[in-house]
């Protein structure tokens, strides 16, 4: 396929289980609303985000599979800060080219356990799978992460909240609520 644009950062839900101060969704930068899957076919990459996409895992998995079934041949990624080892979470990761897991400043002990479980999971070792870990720098003050195997992550970076959440120059911010 001929791609016209680099990356579609797609907000699939505004629902979220967090109340992060400075959340981008409360002050959304310039964006466009998408009304069909076909509008996303022109992008080289689709990044599924929210809100929190893992609050609607069934709809997310359905969307991913639908895009593949319609002939989408780009890369597909997801940003999430919510993870559990049960249900369809692993099924979703199997369908993606990679994902970014974020530990926000308001993370809980359950989030730390999720990170530990993810860090030990085989999915991070799949060839060609991109795993990125973003940790709010304030988490390091509250938690000892030394007992977590962080070597399996392709990229690890510290998160600092920004005043504005504008997309990168090669990205379009799109809203496509599932």
C-alpha positions in Angstrom: 0.0 0.0 0.0 1.0 3.6 -0.6 1.2 5.5 2.7 0.6 9.2 2.8 1.2 9.9 6.4 3.6 8.5 9.1 1.7 8.0 12.4 -1.9 8.2 13.5 -2.1 8.6 17.3 -5.7 7.3 17.8 -7.7 8.0 21.0 -10.1 5.1 21.1 -11.7 6.1 24.4 -11.7 9.0 26.8 -12.5 6.6 29.7 -9.6 6.3 32.2 -9.1 4.7 35.6 -6.7 7.5 36.6 -7.0 11.1 37.6 -3.6 12.4 36.6 -3.0 16.1 37.1 -2.2 17.7 33.7 -3.9 14.9 31.7 -3.7 15.7 28.0 -7.3 14.6 27.5 -8.6 17.4 29.7 -7.0 19.9 27.3 -6.8 18.1 24.0 -4.6 19.8 21.4 -5.7 20.2 17.8 -7.2 16.9 16.6 -9.5 15.4 14.0 -12.4 12.9 14.5 -12.3 9.7 12.4 -15.5 8.1 11.4 -14.3 4.8 9.7 -11.5 2.3 9.7 -10.7 3.2 6.1 -9.5 6.7 7.1 -6.7 5.0 9.0 -5.4 2.9 6.2 -3.2 5.7 4.8 -0.9 5.7 7.9 2.3 3.8 8.2 1.7 3.4 11.9 -1.4 3.4 14.2 -0.8 4.1 17.9 -3.9 3.1 19.9 -4.2 5.3 23.0 -6.8 6.9 25.2 -7.9 7.6 28.0 -7.1 4.0 28.8 -7.6 1.5 25.9 -7.3 -1.5 28.2 -10.5 -0.5 29.9 -12.3 -1.6 26.7 -10.1 -4.6 25.7 -12.7 -6.4 23.7 -13.4 -3.4 21.5 -9.6 -2.8 21.1 -9.0 -6.4 20.0 -11.9 -6.3 17.6 -10.6 -3.0 16.1 -7.1 -4.4 15.7 -8.3 -7.6 14.0 -10.7 -5.7 11.8 -7.8 -3.4 10.6 -5.7 -6.5 9.8 -8.6 -8.2 8.1 -9.2 -5.1 5.9 -5.6 -5.3 4.6 -3.8 -2.8 6.8 -0.1 -3.5 6.4 1.5 -0.8 8.5 2.6 -1.2 12.1 0.2 -1.1 15.0 1.1 -0.1 18.6 -0.7 0.6 21.8 0.0 2.9 24.8 -1.4 1.7 28.1 -0.9 2.2 31.9 -3.2 -0.7 32.8 -2.3 -4.3 32.6 -3.5 -7.7 33.9 -2.3 -11.1 33.0 -5.8 -12.5 32.6 -8.4 -12.4 29.8 -7.6 -10.9 26.5 -4.7 -8.7 27.4 -2.1 -11.2 26.1 -4.3 -11.7 23.0 -4.1 -8.0 22.2 -0.3 -8.0 22.6 0.0 -10.9 20.2 -1.8 -8.8 17.5 0.4 -5.7 17.9 3.9 -4.8 16.7 4.7 -3.4 20.1 3.4 -1.3 23.0 4.3 1.3 25.5 3.6 0.6 29.2 3.5 3.7 31.4 3.9 4.0 35.1 2.2 7.3 36.1 3.1 9.1 39.3 -0.2 7.9 40.7 0.6 4.2 40.1 -0.4 1.6 42.7 1.3 -1.5 44.1 -0.9 -3.4 41.6 0.7 -1.4 38.7 4.2 -2.3 40.1 3.2 -6.0 40.2 1.9 -5.7 36.6 5.2 -4.3 35.5 7.0 -7.1 37.2 4.8 -9.7 35.5 5.2 -8.0 32.1 8.9 -7.8 32.5 9.0 -11.6 33.1 6.6 -12.4 30.3 7.7 -14.1 27.1 5.9 -11.5 24.9 8.6 -9.0 25.4 11.1 -11.4 23.9 9.2 -12.0 20.7 11.5 -11.0 17.7 10.4 -7.8 16.2 8.1 -6.8 19.1 8.9 -3.3 20.4 8.4 -2.9 24.1 8.8 0.5 25.6 8.6 1.4 29.3 7.9 4.9 30.4 8.2 5.6 34.1 7.2 8.9 35.7 10.3 10.2 37.4 8.3 10.6 40.7 7.8 6.8 40.8 11.5 6.2 41.5 11.1 8.2 44.7 8.2 5.9 45.9 9.2 2.5 44.7 12.2 0.3 44.6 12.3 -1.2 41.1 15.6 -3.1 41.6 13.8 -6.5 41.8 12.2 -6.1 38.4 13.9 -7.4 35.3 14.0 -4.3 33.1 16.5 -5.8 30.7 13.8 -7.2 28.5 12.4 -3.8 27.6 13.7 -2.3 24.3 13.4 1.3 25.5 13.1 2.7 29.0 12.7 6.4 29.7 11.7 8.8 32.4 8.5 10.7 32.0 8.2 14.3 32.8 4.8 16.0 32.5 4.6 18.7 29.9 2.3 21.8 29.9 1.1 20.9 26.4 0.6 17.5 24.8 1.0 18.3 21.2 1.6 15.4 18.9 5.0 15.0 17.2 5.4 16.7 13.8 5.0 13.4 12.0 1.8 12.5 13.9 -1.9 13.2 13.5 -3.9 13.2 16.7 -7.2 11.5 15.9 -10.3 10.6 18.0 -12.0 7.4 17.0 -14.1 6.2 19.9 -14.8 2.5 19.7 
